[in-house]
């Protein structure tokens, strides 16, 4: 449509590109078309079938929301992540396009009250925690079987979930960050949370025997599901420095790299060591290091210790024992047989402390796992007043995040980096428009040809329907 405009005595022509009105349509359209690909992938992994089988006792009647449908809708809602509030289920129930995304009918979509009633059934049952943790860990084992690493390097840390603004939360207590919340213990591998223990906020890093029991469980899973001989290294910060932990790692036959605490006696000892025993390590910064055997007063055994001191820009040593210095404890190189196996796997001599320093400095990537998880959850406040319900919600958040990461690795490996932040994944792989067309007893999802070609959606759909990953019971 052409229009003529007279401006300063001149007549110009232009295209009418202005929007003149807004109208509604009865067509089945969606703005999150990529969710259908992810849910197709998750169905093929048999994870939903597994959860349905393990939690079938939650429903004694066939009426109401089915267990399989509950987990499918909650996981989809967490992955989509536009509004992590339970009342969002009421809005989604009125959206027929959302039902089409989940390959169900609108009358089978859950209301917020149905979701809350299902979560109320997770109460004071230790087996609930075991089922969730097994599902998360078995996903990790399946990745080990696929990647076949020569060395399995794990990380362990706690994550504070700030619930300071939430009232009347059971187990919500003051954390070391001076806010009320929860502080789960988490284990990491290659940017993925592989195990977790949901705990009160007051539980410090080395609370009780959580670390020992969780490590034993993970090692058993790795030995049974992947390899009986693969070297395992666990990295941790100074909050986990304990002779009991170190002894138990020795008994399990695994290696540890642990940050230590700088006690005055250690500072005095290092100051007396000859300067010619110092060496230089160059990474992102330049470090001066010295190695020695150390046994604190209450320890009954010496462990290998490496003291690190960062140089300033003029390459002068910082001698005031400021925050730039640190100490590392490890048992790498102390057991000759195990260490020889590790040396072959990493193709590096274990007597050289630079491998240990390098791996120690990579420990900061565990913080990125926590940041990615919080980005996925969109908020740290948990929705329930009861501890057991929030625990189930947390484990489903972790499992949903793991499934999203697995989807990127298995299906979208040539489109997006595996450890991309969830916001990026959602923006690139979920949030694009689609239209459902019903004809000839078929449902077809149509998207713009630009999106179709850019994301190679025909290839992604074929991968989702035919991929081989299934999270087996280990």
N, C-alpha and C positions, 0 to 999 in steps of 0.2 A: 504494500500500500504506500503510495507516494503522496506527499503533502508539500504544498508550496508555501514558503515563508518570505515575506517582503521585509528586507532589512536594509536600511539606509539607501533605499531606492533600487536595491538589487534583489532579484528573485533567485532563491536557492532551493534546491531539492534535497530531501534527505529521507532515509528509511525510518518508518515509525517503529521503534524498538522499545517503546515504553510499555510497562505493564498497566493495563487500564482497569482490570478487575480481578477478583479472586473468587473461584468457585470450587465447590466440593465435587468429589467423584466417588462412585461406588466400586471402582476398580481396586483390586487387592494389591496394594503397593507397600513397600517397606524401605526404610532408610538404613537397615542393618543386614543387608542381604548376605554378607559374608558369614554370618552366624550359622547359616544352614550348612556350609562346608565343614565348619568345626564340629558341629553336632553329628554330622555324618561320619566324620573321622572317629569321634568318641564312641559312637555306637559300634563301629567296626573293631575297636580295641577290646570290646566286651567288658569294659569297666563298669558300665551301668548294669549289665547283667550280673556282674559279680556283686555289686552293692545290693542289688535286689535280692540275690540269693542269701547273702550274709545277714541282711536286715529284714528278712521276710517275717520274722516274729513280731515286728512292730505293728503289723496289721493282722488282727484276728478276724476281721470281717472284709468281705469283698466290696462293701459300700464305701463311698467317699474316695479320697485321693489314693491311688495305688502307690506302692513303695517305689517302683521303677519310675513312674511319672514324677514323683516328688524329687528324686535325685536328679532326674533329667532337667526339670524346670529350674531347680536351685542352681545347678552347675551352669546352665545356659545364662541364667540371670547374673551370676557372678562373673562369667567370662565377658558378657556384653557390657556390664559395668557402668551403664550410663547413670544409674541411680541406685546406690546400694542402700535402699531403705525398703523394708518389707511391704509398705503400702504400695510400692511399685507394682506388686503382683495384681492389685485391683485394677490398675491402669492397663496392664498387659492383657488382662482377661477380656477387655473390651476391644482388643485389636485383633481382627481375624488374620492379618498378615503375620503376626507373631505366632499364631497357631500353625500357620503354613510353614514357617521357618522350622518349627519343632516337629513337623510332620504329624500333627495331631489335629483335633477339631476344637473349636472355641469352647465348647461345653466341658472339655476335659482340662482346660487351663485352671490352675489353682487360684484361689483367692488368698489374701494375706492371712485370713483367719485359719484356713486349712494348713497353710505353711507353718503358722505358729503352733497349731495343735500337733503337727508331726514333730516339730522340734521339742515340744514338751515331753515327748516319749523318750528322749535321751536324758535319762536321769539316773545318776548313781550306779552306773553299770560299767565296770572296768572293761568288759568285752567290747563295748562301743569303741573305746580308745584303741584297742588292739586291732580291730577291723580297719579303722581309718589308717593307722600307722602302717599296717601291712600293705594296704593298697598303695600308699605313697612310696614305701620302700621298694615294692615289687616293680613299680614304674622305673625306679632308679636301676634296679638289677637288669631290666630289659634293655636299658641304654648301655649298660656295661657289656652285655652280650652282643650288642650291635657294634659298639665302638672298639671293643677289645683292647683296652689300654694296658700297657706294660706295667704301670704302677697306678694304684688307686690312691689318689690324694684327697683326703676329706678335710673339711673345716668344721669347727664347732664354735658356737657363740650364742649369746642370748639376744633377744630383740624386745625392746620396750614398746608396748602398745599403750599409747597415752589415752586413758579414759577419764581424765581428770574432770571433764565436764559432764560425764554421765553419772546419774545419781542411783544409789541403791543397787550397785553391782556386786554380787557375791564374789569374793576373792579379789576384788579390785583394791589393791593396797599400794602404799608408797614405794616407789622404785628408787634406784640410785640416781635417777635423773630428776628427783624431787617432784615428780608428778605421780598421781595415782593411776594405776593401770594394771596390766598383766605383763609377765616377762617369760614367754616361752623359751625353752632351750631348743636350739635348732642345729641340725647337721647339714652340711652343704657339699655338693659335688658339681664342679663345672657350671656354676651359676644357677644351680637348681637346689631347692630344699628337698632333702631325701629322707628326713625323719624329724620329728618334733615332739616335744612334751609340753603341753599347755600347762602353765603354772601361774600361781599368784604373783603379784608384782614384787612382793618382799623377798621372793626366792632369788638368792644371788647366784652367780655363775656356777659355783661348785656346791650347790645346795644338795645335801644328802648324798645318795649314791646314784643320782640320776645319770651322770656322765658315764660312770662305770657300767651300769646296766644297759644304757642305750648303745654304748660302744660295743659291748659284748654281743648284743642283738644284731647290730649292723655287720660285724665281722662274721658272725655265723651265717647271715644271709649271703654275704659275698662269697664265703667259702663254699656254700652249698649251691648257690645259683650261678656263680661265675667261674671261680678258680680256687682251688685249695692251696695254691702256692704263690699267687700274685702278691707282691709286696704292697703293704698298706701303710700310708703315712697319714697321721692325723695332726692338724695344726690348730693351735689355740692361743689365746692371749693369757696374760698373767693371772687373770681371775681363776684359771683352772690349774695353776701351779700347785701341785700337791704330791707328796711322795707316795701316797696311796694310789693316786692315779698313775704315776710313773711305774710303780711296781706292777699294777694290773696290766698296763700296756705291754710290759715285758712278758708277763705270763701269757698274754694273748698272742705274742709273737708279732707285734706290729711296732712301727716306728712312730715317734712323736717329735714335733718341733713346737716348743712352748716358750712364749715370752716370759721372762723372769722379772722379779722385783729387785730394785737396786737398794740393797741394804747397806748401811755404813761399813760393815765389815768387808763387804765385797769391794766397795770403793777403795778402802785402805789397801786391800790385797792387790788390786789392779795397779794402784799407784806405785807399788814396790816392784812390779815386774819390769825386767830390762826392756829398754826401748827397741832393741834390735829384734825382739820377738814380734813386733807389730808388723802387720801387712796391710795392703791397700786393696779395697774392692771397689770397682766402678760399676754402678748401675745407673739409675736415674740421677743419683747423687754420688759423691765420692765419700767412701767410708774407710776409716781406719779400724782394723779389728785385731784382736788377740785371742788365742784359744788356750784353754786350761781346763783341768779337771776340778769340779767343785762339789763340795758336800756341805750343806748347811748344818747347823748344830744339831738339829733334830733328825737329820737324815742318817740312814745306815748304809748308804751307798754313794759312791762318786758318780756323777754324770758329766757328760761332755758339755762344756760351757763356752760360748763365744761372746765376747764383749765387743760391741759396735760403738763407734764414735764418729759422728758426721763432721766433715771438714767444712769450713766456711768458704765463701766465694774466692778468697785469696789462697785457698788450699792450706790454711793453717788449722791445726787441731784446736777444737773447742775443749778446753781443759777444765771447765767448771762443772762438769757432770750435769749439764742442763738437760732439757727435754730431748736433746738431739742424741743422747746416748741410750743404749739398751743392751740387754743381755738375753741370750738365747740358751735354752737347755734342750738337749736332744740325746737319744740313745742310738742314733745312727753311728755305726762304726764300732759299737761296743760288743755286739754279738757277731763273731766272725762269719759264721755260716749264713745267718740271715742277711748280714751286710754284703756278703759276696754276691748273693742273689740279687740284692738291690743294685749293686754296682753294675752287674750285667744288664739289668733292665733299663737303667737310666744312661748307660754308656758313659759313666763318669765315676772316677775313683772316689769312694766314700770318705777317704781320709782328707780330701780337699774340702775345707769348710765353705767354699764359695757356693757350692750347690745348696747347702743348708741356708746360707744367707739369702740366696736368690728366692728360694721357696718361702722363706720367712717373710720377705717383702711382698710376696704375692698374697699374703693373708688378708690384705685390705680389700680384696675382691669379695670377701664374704659380706662386707658391709654393703656392697652393691646388690647382693641377694636380698638383704633386708629392705633396701631402698626400692628394688623392683617389686617386692611383695607388697609394700605399702602403696606403691603406685597402682598395683593391680587392685588392691582392696578399696582404693579411693578415699578411705577414711579409717581411722584406728578405733573409733568407738564401736563396740560390739552391741548388738541390738537387744539382748535379753538381760533379765535381772539374775537369773540362775546361772551358776558356774557351769553346770553340765551342758546346758543349752548353748552357752557361748563357746564352750569347748568344741561341741559338734560343729558349730558355725565356723570356728577357726579352722578345724581340720578340713572342712569342705572348701574353704577358701584356699588352703594350701594345695589340696588335690586339684582344684580347678586351675590354679596357676600352673601346676606341673603339667596338666593336660594341654593347656594353651602352649607352653614351651615345647612339648612333644609334637604338637601339631606343626609349629613353625619348623622344627628340625626335620620331621618326616615328610611333610607335604610342601612347605614353602621354602625349602633350603636354597633355592636359586633366586628367590625374590627378596628375602629379608634375613638379616643376621639372627641367629638362634637366640642370642641373649639380648635382643632388643627390648626396650622397656614396654610394658603392656600398653601404655598410651599410644606408642608408635604402632604397635601391632593392631590395636583397635582402629586407629585412624586409617591404616593402610589396608588391612585385610578384612575388616568387619563393616566399617561405616561407609558403605556405598549403596546407592539406590537400586532397587530391583522391583520387578513387577511379576506377579504370579498370573499365568494364563492357564485356564482350564479348558481343554478341548480333547476330544477323542479319548476320553477316560484317562487322560494324562495331565499331570501338573508340570508346567514348564516355568522355570525362573528365568526371566529375561532381564539383562542389564545393558547399559550403554556399551556400544562396540569399543569405545576408547578404554573403558575399564576392563572389558572382556579381553582385549588384546594385551593390555599392560600387565594384568595379573595372570594371563594364560589360564583363564577360568575353566576351559574345557580340559586342560591337562590336570589342574588341581582337582577337579571333580573325579576324574579317572583315578588319580592317586588316592583320594579319600575312599573310594569304593573298593580299591584292590590292594591297599597296603597290608603288610603282613604282621605289623606289631600288635601283639596281644600281651597284656600284663598278667603273666601266669602266676599261679600261687607258688611261693617259695617258702 
